[in-house]
Amino acid sequence: MSLRLTTLGGCQLQDEAGQTIAAPYLSLVLLAYLYSSETQVARRSAAQLIWAGNPDAASTNLRSALRRLSQAIGENRVPVIEADGAYLTLNHQALTCDLEFETAEISADNLNLCSDAVAKVFLPLEGRTSAQLSIWVKDVRQRHVALLRQQFLKAADNPEKVARSDLRRAAVLLLEHDPGDEEIRRRISVSEGQDQQRVAAQPREAQQIMAPPPSGDLWTVPRIALLPPDTAVSAQKAGSVANALIEDLTIGLCASRAVSVVAPYTSERIRSSRDKAAILERHKITYVLDTQRTEDALFVQLVFLPTDEIIWATRFKLDPGEIAGQRQTITDAVQTSLVRQLHSTQTMALDVSSQPEAYVSFLRGLQDLSHMSLPSIRRARRHFKASLEIDRNFASSLAGLSRTFSMEWILTARGDQDLLQQAVRLADQAVNHNGQSAGAFKEVGVSHLFMGRIDESLEALEKAETLSPHYADVLFSHADSLVHASKPADALRKVLNSIELNPLPPDPYFWAAAGACYFLGEFAQALEFIGRMRDSKPADRLAAACWAMLGDAAKARTYRLRVLRNNPDFDLERWVAVLPHKEKWQTEMYREGLVKAGF
C-alpha cells in the first residue's frame, strides 16, 4: 500500500483510493526533491533549498513541515521520509511518483510519457525567480525536455512503431522549447513527407520569414498559439475539421525558423484565460490564430496579441460530404495567408521584443477599459501612462489614453469639453506617431464624434476600417458613429458584424447595438441587447427610455431612479444639448423617451 505524489501540472498527494491528502504544499515539494534526488539528502541542504528566503528559520521550517506531513498522512502509516538526524531519505516502498518515467528505457513506447511531462510542466507554480528552488525546478524541466528529445529521435528512427500524431506532438513541444533545433525540424519534415521543393514553392514572403532570426531569445522569435474550437476530448468524439486543420498548420509552421509554435497543451490554457496581458508576459505570445466552427462554416482569424488587433480573418464554407477533401485545401490557404501576415507584421513583432513591458501595460489598460465604470477607466489610464513612460511615442497607448477621456465624458454625462479636447489631442498624437495604426484612427473618429464633428468621425473610422477590416473594435466604433449619423440600420448591421468577429465582446458593443435598435423603434430588441451587458448601469438612461416608449412606466421609473442614484447631477436638457446627432429627429426621439421616463 503506497501513496501517490503528482508533480506534473500540479502538486498533490493521494492515498490508495485516490483521495487527496491535505498536506502542506512545501512538504510535497520536499517529497518531489527527495524523489528526484534518488539518494539521501542532507537536512541542511533540503532546508536551504526550499526556505532559501529565510535561512535563519530554514531548519525550524523543515522540522515543522516534516511533522505536519506526518500528521496529514496519519500515524498508522509507514513514514514516507526517514530522518536519521543529519540526512533525509525517501521511503520508495511507501510512495510512488509520476516522475518514474525518468528512469524508463529509451523506446517509442515511452514517447507519450515524456511528452506529457513537458506539456504539463513540473511543479508549475515554481521556477519564476532566481532562488535555489526555482533553479532546481528549471533543471528538472530541462531534464524532461532532454529525455523527450532522446525519445523522439529514437521513435523517429522507427516511425512504423509510433503513431504519427504522437511524433507531431513531441516535435511541437521540442520546437516550442527550442525553435532553433534543426535536427528535430528535419526529422519531423521527413516523417511528414516534406522536402526542400515544398519550401521553395512557398511565396517569396514565406521564404523571407523562414530565414533564421538574429537570436533564439523568446521575445525575438515571434510565437504563435493555434487555438482549436474544440477540446481534445470533444474533437475525438465527434471528429473535427478545425482541430485537424490546427494539427496540420502546427506541423506546417514548424518549417519556419522565424516563428515558434506554442504547443497544444499551452494553447488550451490560453483559450481558457481572458487575461491577455498575463498571456503575453508569461508565454511571450505574439500571435493567436483563433478558429470557430458553425454548422456549415469554419471561421479563422489571426490576432496580433500585443495590441489585441484582428489583422486577418476569413471564412470557409464546409461541405459535409467533402470535409475530408477540403482539409488540405483549407490548410494550404490558411498557411499561405498566415505566412504573409507574419511577414507583413515583422516590424511590429520586433518592436514588441524590444520593449515588452510597454505592451503588457497597454494590454492591462485595455482589459480595464472593457469594464465601463469610472474606477476601471481611471485604472486603465494609469496603465496607459505607465506604458507611455516606457515609450512615449507608442501609438496604441496614446489611442487608449484618448479613449479613457472619451469614456469618462460619456459616463459623467456633464458635457465636459475639456475631456473631449484631451481625447482629440491624444488621438491626433497617436496618428502622427503611426499613420498605419487602425486603433489610432479609431480614437480620432470616436473623439471627433463626441465633439459633434460627425463627418470627420466617419472619415477617420472609414480609414481605420480600410487599414484593418477585421478589427472588431473598429467596426463597433464605426457602428456607433453611424447611429449618431442617423443611419441606425447600417449601424446595426455593422455592430452585429463586430460581435461575430468578437464572440465575447465587451459591453460597449451591446450598448451600441441597443442604441441602433432604439432609433429603429425596436425598443424590446434594444432592451435585449442591454440585458446581455455584464454591467448594464451605463445604459440605464437608454433602458429607461425604452421602457417608457413601450408604455411600462413602472420599469421606466426604476431605471430613472438608478440613473439619479449613480449620477445625482444628471440634467436632461444639458445632456441632450451636447449629444451629437446628425438629424434633429434623433434628438427629439431620445428626449421623448427620457421625458416619458420622468426625467
PyMOL commands that set and color helices and strands:
alter all, ss='L'
color gray80, all
select helices_A, chain A and resi 25-37+43-50+55-73+100-103+108-120+132-157+159-161+164-177+182-191+196-200+204-209+232-238+241-253+264-271+276-283+305-307+323-344+346-354+356-369+374-390+395-412+417-433+438-450+454-467+472-484+488-501+507-519+523-531+537-549+553-566+572-578+584-596
alter helices_A, ss='H'
color red, helices_A
select strands_A, chain A and resi 3-6+12-14+20-21+41-42+81-83+87-90+95-97+223-227+260-261+287-293+297-304+309-317
alter strands_A, ss='S'
color yellow, strands_A
deselect
rebuild
show_as cartoon
